[in-house]
Amino acid sequence: MRVSLVIPVLNSHEVVRRQLLHFERMHLPDDVEIIIMDDGSDPPLKCDTGVATIHQTNETRPWTSSIARNRGAKIAKGRNLIMIDVDYIVPEKVIMLVRDFTGQKIHFKRE
């Protein structure tokens, strides 16, 4: 695995659904993994597509996004990580830049 995208989530079912559609349209290579860390959503998140995996933090404290993010990093198999909030829209170009990252500095324009 070359890059893992980790997204902590709590009760954002519709946003996750749209994110999954966004990633599905990209036709990303097999060495890109998308990990969604559900931090106690009610009801728990489900993934109907093969574009991402959803993991539960099983954390009893309410909304511990940093714990969810860190647990996602431990699960990740990618050499490089992208960690984002669920409401970020990540273009394919960014994923591919991180996928092919060799250690040189990358500058991203925030819009």
N, C-alpha and C positions, 0 to 999 in steps of 0.2 A: 504494500500500500504506500502510495507516495504522499497523499494529503488526506487529512481528516478534518471535516467541518463539524464543530461541536456547538449545539444550540440548546441552552437551558430554557425550559418552558414551564409555565404554570397557568392552567385554565385559559389557554389561547387557542382553542380548537379551530376556529375559523382562520386565524392567521397561519397556523401550522398547515392547514389544508391548502391555503394559497401558496405557501412556501414550497410545499411538496410539488404542486403543479408547476411552479417556477423552475424547480430543479429538474423535474421530469422532462420539461421542454428543452433542456440544455443538451441532453444525450451525452452526459459526462462519461469519460473513460472508466473502465472497471477498477482502476487504481485510485479512485476518489471515493471516499466513504463519507456519508452524512449521518451523524449521530444526534438524535434528539433526546435530550435528557428531561424526562417528565418528572417534575419535582412535587408530585402529589395532586395532579389535576383531578377534578371531580366532575364527570367520570374520567377515568384514565384515558390518555390519548391512545389512538389506534392508527396504524399505518396500513392503508389499503394498497399501496404501491411498493415496488421493490427498490425504490430510489433511496430510501433511508431506513435506518433501524431506530426504534424507540426503546429506550431503557428507562426503568423506574429507579429513582434514587432510594425509595423506601425510607425517606427521611420523615420523621414525625414533627419536626419543627416546621412552622409555616414559611414558605418561600425563601429557600436558602440557595439563591442562584449561584453563589460562588462554590458551594458544595457540589451542586449539580454540574457546573462547568468543570470542576476538578475531577469529579468521578468520570465524566465524559472523556477527559484527557487520559485517564488511566485505561479506559476501554479502547481508546483510539489505537489503530494499527499504523496510521500514517507516519511517515518520516517528518512531515511538516504539519502544523496545526493551524486552523483558522477557528477562532472562537468569536461568536457573534451573538447579539441579542436576536430574539425571534422576529423583531420588526425591521431588521436590516435586510435590504435587498442586495444580494451579492451577485454581481455580474459574472458570467462565465470567464471573462478575461482575467478577473482577479483570482478565481480558483485555479486557472491554468498557470498564472504567474507564480502562485505559491507552490503549485504542483512541481514546477520546473525550477524552483528556487535553488540557487547554488551558493548562497552566502553573500552575494552582493546586495547592497542596499536597494530596497524597493520603496518608491514613493507612491502613495495612493492619494488621489484627489477626493476629498469628501464633498458630497453634493447633497 
